[in-house]
Amino acid sequence: MAATIDFNDRMLSLGLARVSEAAAMASAKLVGRGDEKAADQAAVNAMRDQLNMLDIQGVVVIGEGERDEAPMLFIGEEVGTGKGPAVDIALDPLEGTTLTAKDMPNALTVIAMAPRGTLLHAPDVYMDKLAIGPGYNKNVVSLDMSPKERVAALAKARGCNDDDITVCVLERPRHENMIEELRSTGAAIRLITDGDVAGVIHCAEHEITGIDMYMGSGGAPEGVLAASALKCMGGQMWGKLLFRNDDERARAAKAGITDLDRVYSRDELVTQDVIFAATGVTDGSVVKGIKREPGFLETETILMRSKTGSVRRMVYRNPV
């Protein structure tokens, strides 16, 4: 029965926007309050309630964690009314819990949906990521290259000097050597404290953000979400899972991953059409944060479909 129902991305997209909006509004009252867990839980509760109103047979493949770690929106949880198409769901109810708690820029609620079996079931481990925006030949840069070689290759493809390239990097001690090598090329570096889904999206909006490339290691689940956005906006991305111990390798096996050294391209992370929605919680470079007005909450959501390449920005004024 499920296989005969088409994934109608056009009809489902507005419902997906409502899901991310609800999560953002639920966490709004906790912006700047210093309580990461409470902010995350509020977003989780709201996102789950909205998902269960959609006519889908949904399975969470990227979620809050394993079932024993996350009471709701855990990996493998079924959501939706049980009617409609069978779909995979990747979500981060609050990408940037620390950003929200400290009222810092670029906190988002993020969700992606695709036909069942088409999103990589990424285990909760690190992923080495590399992304660039649209308009380049295929594989102009690669994970096999050193950071210095990537800058040189992208500059050549863009027809500019190395010092005209700007790279977005998550500010972490593990990236210190990479940052040093990048700076030796003359390239500029945009350091971000959290939120590497937004970091990858920046590559697809070079004319707005000035960012040419994203690189570095971060969460693998966020890598699938970022690839979903990039599939809609255009651009290239590669990811390789990183394992620190046997427990993490066991997580990969549980997720059905057998080749631990595989480099995934964007279209291997997300193999079919996908829809993606993100709503701003705090002001950021992708979307504006929640604004409070007397009697209203106002949100901005970016809603995208890979099938058409459409990108919508929607402002929602909700009476409270």
C-alpha angles and dihedrals in degrees: 000000000000094000092058094058112089123229097246098196093177094059095040097048097078090048089053090053089054089053094055092042092053092051092049094049091048092055094043095091090055097054109125093004095114096235110117096174095051092048092049093046092051090052092046093051094049094045092050093048091052094045090054089059093060120096095239140113093228131182121191107230096165110036148126094310141279118337094257091052100044124043092197136030089014121163108281096022114142116228136177133051093294090246125102131029126351107246143176116230127202116187147165106191090198118014101193107030089168090048089053095046091050096037092239126152129277104031108152142174108228136190137164131187131194138158115293114282097017104099118075110251092227115192120229096268135108123283127202104227136195124177139170133178130255127288101058132112114260117280095003085152129024143188088248090067123086116246089256092053091049092055092048093047094048093046090052091049091049093045094237140107124275090249090059090066121096120199126196114218134176107243104240134135089243089065098053095102092046091050091050091051092047092051090052088066092056091246118144119241126212105202118204125192097210141345110069093178086070089043092059092044088057089067091061091053099049094148090058102034102029090225118135103177143014123208141164141070125297140139116326093218089057087050091063091048091049091049089052091055093045092050087059097043100036128250139108130270138177130190136185122190115238121209124198100179146359092273091061091046088052089054089055092050090050089053090053097254113143104163102069094181097052120130110216121209121212091264092050091053089050111021102181140024114313138187121215134191132182128177125197119243097174124019113280145158094262100045137354120260128246114293123205119215128170104288095355144082115203123201135182119214131187111211121188139181121197092202092068101016087235119159118193127186112202130189115204123193109198121190112230 
